[in-house]
Amino acid sequence: MPSDTLTITDNRTGKQYEVPIRDGAIHATDLRQIKVNEDDGMVSYDPGFMNTASCQSKITYIDGDKGILRYRGYPIEQLAEKSTYLETAYLILHGELPTKAQLDEWTYHITHHSILHENIKKLINGFHHDAHPMGILVSTVGALSTFYPDAKRIFDPASRKAQTYRLISKMPTLAAFAYRHSVGMPYAYPDNDLSYTGNFLNMLFKMTELKYKPDPVLEKALDVLFILHADHEQNCSTNAMRGVGSSHSDPYSAVAAAAAALYGPLHGGANEAVIRMLKQIGSKDKVAEFVKKVKGGEGRLMGFGHRVYKNYDPRAKIIKQIAGMVFQVKGRNPLLDIALELERIALEDDYFIKRKLYPNVDFYSGLIYQSIGFPMDMFPVLFAIPRTSGWMAQWEEMLLDADQKIARPRQIYKGPQLRDYLAMDQRK
Ligand code: CMC
């Protein structure tokens, strides 16, 4: 007679345990009852959370084997084609697509929270001229918590709403100011007449013209890229957001931690690493030789492989199409031919087929960013801006989830057992 339980026999003691299965999972705390001595109790060992669900979530669904990504049930392909980043951000945060009135109100608030306190400019001015913009972003977004002490009221829905407006609205301003600092340009202030991505392009690239007019193709391409990057369930940076937020720190501090996690080359820094790799390969005819080295253990094929996707990343497919749009306006990126050849060879190669390694979101995004005119240092920053809506949605879901507690994993201690302190003259 089938039942929703798992029977475990502990062969050390011969005892049997029946553990409930809920939503296809057992609760790790149910393993604590399995013990040999009174003071032990079984834990599950899972470095890198390879098979541990840390939460229940209603935000993003991924089927890595089939290459499916949905926000609140809507396929990423439909959102990329029909929605806008701000509408998608609303969906991710509120669970439903907005009505016209809701979208207007949402857009109004996001548009009207983009200005930074002037002291943030002084803070940015203190950075070295060649400071990495992601380092500036991590520091300044964390610093915003000191400007908004009301953000500490994390269980007040009105305060959470205010910080959500501020964060989604100010991230592009922080990012653009970080960029202008790195190239020695005066800061360009937000323009409320422009769209979210149009205004971002304005703050980045405005020169002496009175009114900046964004190229509609680039504005649209960036908007679609922002949709694709808005959320991705429990990835490294979202886990950092939830983990830091679980101690009830304010959302600016938690977003700073999430952005710091995103900075690494295995996560948001991968598209930068892809461009460096393509440049290092140099030409199409050197691709086969490069792939051979990767297979021999010399480095990784950046922009390939994913913890969850064991199929073509659905975002990479859409990005490949956007690349075409951007290259029509800005000219073909010469690194594209190397990328296409790399993809072709890898997808036919047994090493990559066996390990289910396919291009991920970062494989082509860097080429687009480069063609739009972004320096490589800005790539992870361009990931952090749209991901802020996902981080905030995941943070709020965590705060309101009665099952959640401060994140605090267990460990398996392998260090020395009890020993006595040694005086200096007795040490070797
Ligand atoms: N090139 C060559 N071999 C690879 C690659 C790669 N990019 N990725 C994984 N492998 C191999 C790996 O060596 C291992 O082989 P073996 O079984 O012989 O030891 C096997 O595939 C499994 O790899 P893993 O490291 O256990 O897989 P993981 O789930 O821990 O790592 C990953 C996922 C994304 C960190 C990894 O695939 C990687 O380093 N990719 C390159 C960096 C990259 O493109 N990151 C962007 C990820 S998508 C955007 C984001 O989330 O930020």
Boltz pocket constraint, residues with backbone or C-beta under 6 A from the ligand:
constraints:
  - pocket:
      binder: B
      contacts: [[A, 235], [A, 265], [A, 266], [A, 267], [A, 268], [A, 269], [A, 270], [A, 294], [A, 299], [A, 300], [A, 301], [A, 302], [A, 303], [A, 304], [A, 305], [A, 306], [A, 307], [A, 308], [A, 355], [A, 357], [A, 360], [A, 361], [A, 362]]
      max_distance: 6.0
